[in-house]
Amino acid sequence: MLKKLLKKHRIKLGVFLVLFGVWFFCLPSVLFKTPTSTVVTSANGALIGARIADDGQWRFPKLDSVPHRFKESILLFEDEYFYEHPGFNPISIFNAIKHNLTKKTRRGGSTITQQVIRLSRLNKNRTYFEKIIELVMATRLEFKYSKDDILKLYATHTPYGGNVVGLETASWRYFGIDAHELSWGQAATLAVLPNAPSLIFPGKNEALLLNKRNRLLKKLFKEEKIDKTTYELALMEPLPNKPLPLPNISPHLTERIKKEYTGQRINTSINYTLQQQANVIAKTHYERLKQNEINNLAILVLDVETRKVLAYVGNSLSDKNNANYVDIITKNRSTGSTLKPLLFASLLDEGQLLPNTLVMDIPTVINGYNPKNFDKKHAGAVPANRALSRSLNVPAVRLLRKYGLQKFYNKLKKINLKSLNKPAGHYGLALILGGAESSLWEITQTYAGMAASLNYFSKNMSVYRTKEYASPNYLNQKVMDFGETNFETNGFNAGAIYHTFKAMKDVNRPEGDENWQFFDSSQPLAWKTGTSFGFKDAWAVGVTPKYAIGVWAGNADGEGRPGLTGITAAAPILFEVLDRLPYSGWFAEPLDDLVALEICEKSGHGASSYCVNSARVLVPINGTKSKSCPYHKPLNLDSSGKYQVNASCYPLENIQTKSWFVLPTIMEYYYSSANTDYRVPPPFLEGCSVGESELMEFIYPKKNEVVLLPKDLGEKKTEVIFKLAHQLQNSQVYWYLNNTYIGDTQDFHEMILPITTGTYQLTAVDGEGNQIQQTLKVKMASQN
């Protein structure tokens, strides 16, 4: 029976199947192919920036939902039976045809669904054939999408005059608010506007737009969508004027997102209030810094636990002439001293250093490299944590050499410092003083990773995570992957981090800085400043258990400025940002990674049997591997205690042995000047042999150091000051050059010698016959 029926009506059935196929496949898989604007919102959904679509239109991505007030307004104005019809309204179409045949004006009978189809077909000429196509496609659209989805498509793609497309865009451009915050008067205005978008131009047709809006408001009142009071208040609302600029409170982040997520709506982790506060801070300090022709700065704030970006100020509010468009946060700059805490932690980690261990701060030349402290002074010996807090360059270079350049470089690569893209030898020992480049993004990321590693160890059964130093994240919904838990760290152990932060927290003012009180804060902070060579980059980076703050100041074009230092340019910004953050407290002691060790109070080394004063201190576990104090030694003294003696010159039964804090000659030379409590060992009793004591050492020139003469003096003799340190007071030293006597010095051993280029043998002999020699090379400054 069925076969007969199909055979009888096969032509009709064929036509039906063809028509059904045309209908079923008439709708493209992607209805709208027009590009959309890049839209950026804060963590709480507030708009913080947007960038125009590639076709020059302000067209926000598809709405998640249509605001209630606009929905009621548009349905009443455009399509009252939207939820009842199948995509077209026969009555409306009939009335429109009748009107158009009898009247001079034109009237449309399109439903919202049909208008969506017309918009997707780029508003083709309105012919009856086009209307039929729209009608067919509208029914297919109704079959594929829900009514609410169709309404969202309409609200997203309807034109609002000029290059403003879509409800959300229009809401921001004409009223400066989110679409969900529209009042009834504003919603009614935007409901009637697509019907005649030309009415929006300021000063033109305002009366027509007002009448259209008010008629809709009256209809809303009659249909009991709004009450009388709301109706009357809505009538009093003003019409929009010229389009308003969109919010742009984090322009550089918005530009970055445009490149990485073009045409998408991105909900960031930015804290809207903090971002605004950071902008104000940046503006205030830009006004301060530009007086010294410092035109650029950047601020980055991270949440330590989640590694999410809370504030992002990519540059100051300068102008294009000062490259205000450059996103400094992502650009590599000389790191200055910001890597010093990482070296300190590395040394603590391996037990090569204890927090208070005395480290050398003396004139240093290593393979021709001559590092200098910022103030050009030397302390002789200084506690390691103080060397870090005072950011002394010479101890840092000497410690890097001790730790190993390649090993430290490998450690930096391991903790995700990707900007180090050249071999370790390219940077040399200057790596620790800013010889490498990195970005504010990476430096702040590293400090945040250290803080998070310490926090996680203390709170989670003394374990670490394998991806703790992951790059920060500005996507609000993204959950960071910090890897698996492990008893071994891929960065620094918790005890080393804790003592590093403790040293950074105890930062005292740099020598001679009278304005340190301005940096006091009620909130504890582990922080570090940095200044690059030539005063081109000023850094200040700090961490609390909850927040990491990075600040950079300088000129984007690399121009250096006198006074552009981390302490003067960047630190004030750091502390202002800190004051805007909730109180974080201080880091918990990672007791499982600390061990009590008897420490010599004077030297900071593990106490030896000769240390006079010592105390038990918690240090990183590997600190037990460190050597005991080398500076406390037993001295054999005569019965009066005024002279050193030995068995060859003094009765053995009258010799008394006393522990004495003795530094090597060159260290003592500088240390005694800065530490008035230092007691020089007593001199030897006359007739007693000094033995092999190192009583003398050259300060300048150091071993293997080449003396360079100014080029413009040619081969003329140039006076050069040679310096020597002697451990004994009232000592007399006789100087010789190539075995020729050239003079003597008493107590203060400096000899001025007129000299030309060449190779010499410099000899110094004291009154007791002790002698030191050194080969001296003198070259012109231009010579290799």
C-alpha positions in Angstrom: 0.0 0.0 0.0 2.8 2.4 1.0 4.8 1.5 -2.1 1.8 2.2 -4.3 1.2 5.5 -2.6 4.9 6.5 -3.0 4.9 5.5 -6.6 1.7 7.5 -7.3 3.0 10.7 -5.6 6.7 10.3 -6.4 6.9 13.6 -8.2 5.2 15.5 -5.4 7.4 13.6 -2.9 10.5 14.4 -4.9 9.6 18.1 -5.0 8.9 18.0 -1.3 12.2 16.4 -0.4 14.0 18.9 -2.6 12.2 21.8 -1.0 12.8 20.3 2.5 16.5 19.9 1.7 16.7 23.5 0.5 15.0 24.6 3.6 17.0 22.4 5.9 20.4 23.5 4.5 19.5 27.2 3.7 21.0 28.4 7.0 24.8 28.7 7.0 26.6 27.0 9.8 27.9 30.3 11.0 25.2 32.9 10.8 27.4 36.0 11.4 30.9 36.1 10.0 31.6 39.7 10.8 34.5 40.4 13.2 33.8 41.5 16.7 35.6 43.9 19.1 38.0 42.7 21.7 36.3 43.3 25.1 38.1 43.1 28.4 36.4 43.0 31.8 37.7 43.0 35.4 37.2 40.1 37.8 33.8 41.5 38.8 32.7 41.9 35.2 33.2 45.7 34.9 34.4 46.9 31.5 38.1 47.9 31.7 38.8 48.3 28.0 37.8 47.4 24.4 39.3 47.6 21.0 37.4 48.1 17.7 36.7 45.2 15.4 38.9 44.6 12.3 36.2 46.1 10.0 36.2 49.4 11.9 32.9 48.7 13.8 32.3 48.8 17.5 30.6 45.4 17.7 30.9 43.5 21.0 30.9 39.7 21.1 27.5 37.9 21.6 25.6 38.8 24.7 25.2 36.1 27.4 21.7 37.4 28.1 19.4 40.2 27.1 18.6 42.7 29.9 15.0 42.5 31.1 14.2 46.2 30.5 15.5 46.1 26.9 13.8 42.8 26.3 10.4 44.2 27.3 10.9 47.3 25.4 12.1 45.7 22.1 9.3 43.1 22.1 6.6 45.7 22.6 8.1 48.0 20.0 9.2 45.5 17.3 7.5 42.1 17.8 4.8 41.6 20.4 4.1 38.0 19.3 7.8 37.0 19.2 7.3 34.0 21.5 4.2 32.8 19.5 5.0 32.9 15.8 7.2 30.4 13.9 9.6 33.1 12.6 7.2 35.2 10.6 3.9 36.9 11.5 1.2 36.5 8.7 -1.0 39.3 10.1 1.9 41.7 10.2 3.0 40.8 6.7 -0.6 41.3 5.3 -1.0 44.6 7.1 2.4 45.8 5.7 1.5 44.8 2.1 -1.9 46.5 2.4 -0.2 49.6 3.8 2.5 49.7 1.1 -0.1 49.3 -1.7 -2.4 52.1 -0.4 0.0 54.6 1.2 3.0 56.6 0.1 5.1 55.6 3.1 6.7 52.2 3.6 6.0 49.9 6.5 7.8 46.7 7.4 6.2 43.5 8.7 9.3 41.7 9.6 9.6 39.9 12.9 12.8 40.0 15.1 13.7 36.6 13.6 13.5 38.0 10.1 15.5 41.0 11.1 18.2 38.7 12.4 18.3 37.0 9.0 18.4 40.3 7.1 21.3 41.5 9.3 23.2 38.2 8.7 22.7 38.8 4.9 24.2 42.3 5.3 20.9 44.2 4.6 20.4 43.2 1.0 17.9 45.3 -1.1 14.4 45.0 0.2 12.6 43.1 -2.7 9.7 40.8 -2.4 12.0 37.9 -3.5 14.5 38.8 -0.7 11.6 38.9 1.7 10.6 35.4 0.7 14.2 34.2 1.3 14.2 35.9 4.7 10.9 34.3 5.6 12.1 30.8 4.7 15.4 31.2 6.5 13.6 32.7 9.5 11.6 29.5 10.0 14.7 27.5 9.8 16.4 29.8 12.3 13.4 29.2 14.7 13.9 25.5 14.2 17.6 25.6 15.1 17.8 28.2 17.9 15.7 29.0 20.9 13.7 32.2 21.1 16.1 33.6 23.7 19.1 32.8 21.5 17.5 34.6 18.6 16.9 37.6 20.7 20.5 37.6 21.8 21.6 37.5 18.2 19.3 40.5 17.4 20.6 42.5 20.4 24.2 41.7 19.4 24.1 42.6 15.7 21.5 45.4 15.3 22.9 48.7 14.2 22.8 51.8 16.4 24.1 54.5 14.1 27.6 55.3 12.8 29.9 52.4 13.6 28.1 51.3 16.7 26.6 47.8 16.5 24.8 45.9 19.2 23.0 46.7 22.4 26.0 46.4 24.7 28.2 48.6 22.5 25.4 51.2 22.2 24.8 51.1 26.0 28.5 52.0 26.6 28.8 54.5 23.7 25.6 56.4 24.4 25.2 56.1 28.2 28.5 55.0 29.5 27.1 52.0 31.4 26.7 48.3 31.1 23.5 47.1 29.2 22.2 45.4 32.3 22.3 48.8 34.2 20.1 50.6 31.6 17.1 52.5 33.1 13.6 52.2 31.5 14.1 55.4 29.6 17.5 54.4 28.3 16.3 50.9 27.4 13.3 52.4 25.5 15.7 54.8 23.6 17.9 51.9 22.5 14.8 49.8 21.5 13.5 52.5 19.1 16.9 53.5 17.8 17.6 50.6 15.4 14.4 51.4 13.7 15.9 54.8 12.7 19.6 55.0 13.8 20.1 58.3 12.0 18.1 60.0 14.8 21.1 59.7 17.2 23.2 62.4 15.7 23.4 65.2 18.3 21.4 68.3 17.5 19.4 66.6 14.7 16.0 65.0 14.8 16.1 64.9 18.6 12.3 65.7 18.8 11.6 62.7 16.5 13.6 60.4 18.7 12.1 61.8 21.8 8.6 61.2 20.5 9.3 57.6 19.4 10.8 56.9 22.9 8.0 58.5 24.8 5.4 56.6 22.7 7.1 53.4 23.6 7.2 54.3 27.3 3.5 55.1 27.2 2.8 51.7 25.7 5.0 50.1 28.4 2.9 51.8 31.0 -0.4 50.9 29.4 0.7 47.2 29.2 1.6 47.5 32.9 5.2 46.7 32.3 6.1 49.8 34.4 4.2 51.7 37.0 3.2 55.3 36.9 6.1 56.7 38.9 8.6 54.8 36.7 6.9 56.0 33.6 7.0 59.7 34.7 10.6 59.5 35.7 11.5 57.8 32.5 9.9 60.6 30.5 12.2 63.1 32.2 15.4 61.2 31.3 17.6 63.0 28.7 18.4 61.6 25.3 22.0 60.6 24.6 24.4 63.1 23.1 27.5 62.3 21.1 29.1 58.9 21.6 31.1 58.5 24.8 34.6 57.0 24.9 34.8 53.5 26.3 36.5 52.8 29.6 40.2 52.2 29.2 41.7 51.8 32.7 44.3 49.2 31.7 45.2 50.1 28.1 48.3 48.1 27.8 46.7 44.9 29.1 43.8 45.5 26.7 46.2 45.8 23.8 48.0 42.7 24.9 44.7 40.8 25.0 43.7 42.1 21.6 46.9 40.5 20.2 46.4 37.2 22.1 42.6 36.9 22.0 41.4 39.1 19.0 37.7 39.6 18.9 36.9 37.8 22.1 35.3 38.9 25.4 37.9 38.2 28.1 37.1 38.3 31.8 40.4 39.1 33.5 41.5 38.7 37.1 42.1 42.4 37.4 40.8 43.9 40.7 38.9 47.0 39.4 39.4 49.1 42.5 43.1 48.2 42.8 43.7 48.9 39.1 42.2 52.4 39.5 44.3 53.1 42.6 47.4 51.9 40.7 46.5 54.2 37.9 46.3 57.2 40.3 49.7 56.2 41.9 51.3 55.9 38.4 49.9 59.3 37.4 51.1 61.0 40.6 54.6 59.6 40.4 54.9 60.3 36.6 54.4 63.9 37.5 57.2 63.6 40.0 59.6 61.7 37.8 59.1 63.8 34.7 60.7 66.7 36.4 63.9 64.7 36.0 63.0 63.7 32.4 62.0 60.2 33.5 59.0 59.6 31.4 58.0 55.9 31.8 57.0 53.5 34.6 55.2 50.3 35.0 53.4 48.5 37.9 52.4 44.8 38.2 50.6 43.2 41.1 50.1 39.5 41.4 48.2 37.2 43.8 50.8 34.9 45.2 48.5 31.9 45.7 46.8 31.9 42.4 49.4 33.8 40.4 46.6 35.9 38.9 47.2 39.5 37.8 45.5 42.0 40.1 46.8 45.3 38.6 48.5 46.0 35.3 49.9 49.4 34.5 52.0 48.9 31.4 53.2 52.5 31.2 52.8 56.0 32.5 50.4 58.7 31.2 53.1 60.4 29.0 52.6 61.1 25.3 53.6 59.3 22.1 56.9 61.3 22.0 57.9 59.4 25.1 56.7 56.0 23.9 53.7 55.8 26.2 52.3 53.1 23.9 55.1 50.6 24.9 54.0 47.9 27.3 57.0 48.0 29.7 55.8 45.0 31.7 56.6 42.6 28.8 59.8 44.3 27.6 63.3 43.0 28.7 65.4 45.5 30.5 68.7 45.3 32.5 67.9 43.4 35.7 70.1 45.6 37.9 70.4 44.0 41.3 67.1 42.1 41.3 68.8 38.7 40.8 71.0 39.1 44.0 68.3 37.5 46.3 68.3 34.4 44.0 72.0 34.0 44.4 71.8 34.4 48.1 69.1 31.8 48.3 71.1 29.4 46.1 74.2 29.7 48.4 72.0 29.1 51.5 70.5 26.1 49.7 73.8 24.4 49.3 75.3 25.3 52.6 78.0 27.5 51.0 76.7 30.4 53.1 74.9 31.1 56.3 72.6 34.1 56.7 75.1 36.2 58.7 78.4 34.8 57.4 81.0 37.5 56.8 81.8 37.9 53.1 84.6 39.8 51.5 84.0 43.4 50.4 87.4 44.4 49.1 88.8 45.8 45.8 88.4 42.9 43.3 89.6 42.2 39.9 88.6 38.9 38.2 90.0 38.3 34.7 90.1 42.0 34.1 86.5 42.6 35.5 86.6 45.2 38.3 83.1 45.4 40.0 82.5 48.4 42.2 79.9 49.2 44.9 77.4 51.9 44.3 79.1 54.2 46.7 82.6 53.2 45.5 83.5 52.2 49.1 84.5 48.9 50.7 83.7 47.5 54.1 86.4 44.8 54.1 84.0 42.2 55.5 80.2 42.4 55.8 77.5 39.9 56.9 76.0 38.2 53.9 72.4 39.3 54.7 73.6 42.9 55.1 75.5 42.7 51.8 72.1 41.7 50.2 70.1 44.3 52.0 72.6 47.0 51.1 72.9 45.6 47.6 76.7 45.6 47.6 78.1 44.7 44.2 81.5 43.4 45.1 80.4 40.7 47.5 77.7 39.6 45.0 80.3 39.1 42.3 82.6 37.3 44.6 79.8 35.0 45.8 78.7 34.3 42.2 82.2 33.2 41.4 82.2 31.0 44.5 78.8 29.5 43.6 79.6 29.0 39.9 78.4 31.1 37.0 77.1 28.2 34.9 75.4 26.6 37.9 73.6 29.8 38.8 72.6 30.3 35.2 71.2 26.8 35.1 69.2 27.6 38.3 67.7 30.7 36.7 66.7 28.7 33.6 65.1 26.1 35.8 62.9 28.6 37.5 61.5 29.8 34.2 63.5 32.9 33.4 63.1 32.5 29.7 64.6 35.9 28.8 68.1 34.5 29.4 68.5 33.4 25.8 72.3 33.5 25.5 75.0 31.2 27.0 76.2 31.9 30.6 79.6 33.0 29.3 77.9 35.8 27.3 76.8 37.4 30.6 79.8 36.6 32.7 80.0 37.6 36.4 78.2 40.8 35.4 75.0 38.7 35.3 74.5 39.4 39.0 74.8 43.2 38.5 72.4 43.6 35.6 74.4 42.1 32.8 71.3 40.2 31.7 67.9 41.4 30.7 64.5 40.3 31.9 61.0 41.8 32.0 58.9 43.0 35.0 56.6 40.2 34.2 59.3 37.5 34.7 61.0 39.2 37.7 57.7 39.6 39.6 56.7 36.1 38.6 60.0 34.7 40.1 59.5 36.5 43.5 55.9 35.4 43.6 57.0 31.8 42.9 59.5 31.9 45.8 56.7 33.2 48.1 54.3 30.6 46.9 56.8 27.8 47.3 57.5 28.9 50.9 53.8 29.1 51.7 53.0 25.8 50.1 55.8 24.0 52.0 54.6 25.4 55.4 50.9 24.6 54.8 51.2 21.2 53.0 53.3 18.7 54.9 56.6 20.1 53.8 56.3 19.4 50.0 56.9 21.5 46.9 55.1 21.7 43.5 56.9 21.0 40.3 55.6 24.0 38.4 55.7 26.6 41.1 57.5 29.2 38.9 54.8 29.2 36.2 54.1 32.3 34.3 51.4 34.6 35.8 47.8 34.5 34.4 45.3 37.3 33.7 42.4 35.0 32.8 39.9 35.0 35.6 38.4 31.6 35.0 41.7 29.8 34.3 43.0 27.6 37.1 46.8 27.5 37.1 48.5 24.1 36.9 51.3 24.2 39.5 52.3 20.6 38.8 52.6 17.6 41.1 53.8 17.6 44.7 57.3 16.5 45.4 59.7 16.4 48.3 62.4 18.0 46.1 62.1 21.5 44.8 63.0 22.7 41.3 63.8 26.1 42.7 64.9 26.9 46.2 64.3 25.1 49.5 61.9 26.7 51.9 64.5 27.4 54.6 66.7 29.3 52.0 63.7 31.3 50.8 62.7 32.2 54.3 66.1 33.5 55.3 66.4 35.4 52.0 63.1 37.1 52.6 64.1 37.8 56.2 67.2 39.6 54.9 65.1 41.5 52.3 62.6 42.4 55.0 65.3 43.8 57.3 66.5 46.1 54.5 68.0 49.2 56.1 68.4 52.5 54.3 71.4 52.7 51.9 74.3 54.6 53.3 73.6 58.4 53.2 69.9 58.1 52.4 68.1 60.6 54.6 64.6 59.9 53.3 64.2 56.3 54.3 61.3 57.1 56.7 59.1 57.7 53.7 59.3 54.0 52.9 58.1 52.8 56.4 55.1 50.6 56.2 52.8 49.0 58.7 52.8 45.9 56.5 56.0 43.7 56.5 57.5 43.3 53.1 60.5 41.4 51.6 61.7 43.7 48.9 64.7 44.5 46.6 65.6 47.5 44.5 67.8 47.5 41.5 69.5 50.1 39.3 71.1 49.3 35.9 74.4 50.6 34.7 74.2 54.1 33.4 71.0 54.9 35.5 68.8 53.5 32.8 66.5 51.2 34.8 65.1 51.5 38.3 63.5 48.5 39.9 61.6 47.7 43.1 60.1 44.3 43.7 58.5 43.1 46.9 56.5 40.2 48.2 54.2 39.4 51.1 52.6 36.0 51.8 49.7 37.1 49.6 50.9 39.6 47.1 53.9 40.2 44.7 54.5 43.8 43.5 56.8 44.8 40.7 57.7 48.4 39.7 60.0 49.7 37.0 60.8 53.3 36.2 63.0 54.8 33.5 62.8 55.8 29.9 61.5 53.4 27.3 64.1 54.5 24.8 66.9 53.6 27.2 68.1 57.1 28.0 69.8 57.2 31.4 69.1 60.0 33.9 71.1 61.1 37.0 69.2 60.0 40.1 67.3 57.3 38.3 67.8 54.6 41.0 65.6 51.9 42.4 65.5 53.5 45.8 64.5 57.0 44.6 62.4 56.3 41.5 60.8 52.9 42.0 60.6 52.2 45.8 58.2 55.1 46.6 55.8 53.6 44.0 56.2 50.1 45.5 55.2 51.3 49.0 52.3 53.3 47.8 50.9 50.2 46.1 51.6 48.1 49.2 49.6 50.6 51.3 46.5 49.9 49.1 46.7 46.1 49.7 45.1 44.2 52.6 47.3 43.2 55.4 49.2 40.0 54.7 51.2 39.3 57.8 54.6 37.6 57.5 55.8 34.2 56.3 55.6 31.2 58.6 58.9 29.7 59.6 59.4 26.4 57.6 60.6 24.5 60.6 61.0 21.2 58.7 63.6 22.8 56.5 65.6 24.5 59.3 68.0 23.2 61.9 69.5 24.7 65.0 73.3 25.4 64.6 75.7 27.1 67.0 76.7 30.3 65.2 79.7 32.5 65.9 78.2 35.9 66.6 81.2 37.8 65.3 81.7 36.0 62.0 78.3 34.4 61.2 80.1 31.1 60.5 79.4 27.9 62.4 81.1 28.4 65.8 84.6 26.9 66.3 86.1 26.0 69.6 87.8 29.4 69.5 84.7 31.6 69.1 84.2 33.7 72.2 80.4 34.4 71.8 78.0 32.1 70.0 74.3 31.4 69.9 72.1 28.6 68.5 70.3 29.9 65.4 67.8 28.2 63.0 69.5 28.0 59.6 68.7 26.0 56.4 69.4 22.3 56.8 72.4 22.3 54.5 73.9 25.0 56.7 75.4 22.1 58.7 77.8 21.6 55.7 79.3 25.1 56.0 82.8 25.4 57.4 83.4 26.6 60.9 84.6 30.1 61.7 88.1 30.7 60.1 88.7 34.1 61.8 88.8 33.2 65.5 92.4 32.0 66.1 94.5 31.2 69.2 97.3 33.8 69.7 100.3 33.1 72.0 100.8 36.2 74.1 103.4 37.2 76.7 102.4 37.5 80.3 101.3 41.1 79.9 99.1 40.3 76.8 100.7 43.1 74.8 102.9 41.1 72.5 102.7 38.0 70.4 105.4 35.5 71.3 106.4 31.9 70.6 108.6 29.2 72.2 111.7 30.3 70.3 111.8 33.7 72.0 109.8 33.5 75.2 109.6 31.1 78.2 107.0 28.4 77.4 105.6 28.4 80.9 104.8 32.2 80.7 103.0 32.1 77.4 99.2 32.6 77.6 96.9 31.6 74.8 94.0 33.8 74.0 91.3 33.6 71.3 91.4 36.5 68.8 89.2 37.7 65.9 91.7 38.1 63.1 90.8 39.0 59.5 93.2 38.6 56.5 95.3 41.7 55.9 93.3 43.2 53.0 90.0 42.6 54.7 91.3 44.0 58.0 92.5 47.2 56.2 88.9 48.2 55.3 87.0 46.5 58.1 88.9 48.2 60.9 88.0 51.6 59.4 84.3 50.9 59.5 84.3 48.9 62.8 86.0 50.8 65.6 85.6 47.8 67.9 87.9 45.7 65.8 91.1 44.9 67.7 94.3 44.5 65.6 96.4 41.6 66.9 99.3 42.7 69.1 102.7 43.0 67.5 105.4 40.4 68.0 107.8 40.9 70.8 111.2 42.0 69.6 113.3 39.1 68.6 110.3 36.8 68.0 109.8 35.4 64.5 106.6 36.4 62.7 106.7 33.1 60.9 104.6 32.8 57.8 101.9 35.3 58.8 100.5 37.2 55.9 101.2 40.7 57.2 101.1 42.6 53.9 98.9 42.7 50.8 98.7 45.0 47.9 95.4 46.9 47.6 96.2 48.5 44.3 97.1 47.1 41.9 95.5 43.7 42.7 97.1 40.5 41.3 96.6 40.3 37.5 95.2 43.8 37.3 96.5 46.0 34.5 97.1 49.6 35.2 95.7 51.7 32.4 97.1 55.2 31.6 95.0 57.9 29.9 95.4 57.8 26.1 95.8 61.5 25.6 99.0 61.6 27.7 101.0 59.6 25.1 104.2 58.2 26.4 104.6 60.8 29.1 105.1 59.7 32.7 101.9 59.5 34.7 101.6 59.5 38.4 99.8 56.4 39.8 98.9 55.8 43.4 99.9 52.3 44.7 98.3 51.1 48.0 99.3 48.4 50.5 97.8 47.1 53.7 99.9 46.1 56.7 98.5 44.2 59.6 100.8 45.8 62.2 100.5 49.4 63.5 103.5 51.7 63.3 105.0 49.6 60.5 107.4 51.0 58.0 107.5 49.7 54.5 110.2 50.2 51.8 109.1 50.3 48.2 111.1 49.0 45.2 110.5 49.1 41.4 112.6 46.7 39.4 114.8 46.3 42.5 115.4 50.1 42.6 114.5 51.8 45.9 111.8 54.5 45.4 110.8 55.5 48.9 109.2 54.3 52.2 105.9 54.8 54.0 104.9 54.8 57.7 101.5 53.6 59.0 99.6 54.8 55.9 101.0 52.9 53.0 100.4 54.8 49.7 103.2 55.5 47.2 102.8 57.9 44.3 105.0 56.7 41.4 105.5 58.5 38.0 105.4 55.7 35.5 105.1 54.9 31.8 103.9 51.8 29.9 105.8 48.6 30.4 106.2 45.6 32.7 107.7 46.1 36.2 108.4 44.2 39.4 106.9 45.9 42.4 108.3 45.0 45.8 107.5 46.0 49.3 109.6 45.1 52.4 108.7 46.0 56.0 111.1 46.8 58.8 111.1 43.2 59.9 112.2 41.9 56.5 108.8 40.6 55.4 108.5 41.0 51.7 105.8 40.8 49.0 106.3 41.1 45.2 104.0 41.5 42.2 104.4 41.8 38.5 103.0 45.1 37.3 101.7 45.7 33.7 101.1 49.3 32.6 99.3 49.9 29.3 97.7 52.8 27.4 93.9 52.8 27.8 93.5 52.1 24.1 95.8 49.0 24.1 94.4 45.5 24.3 
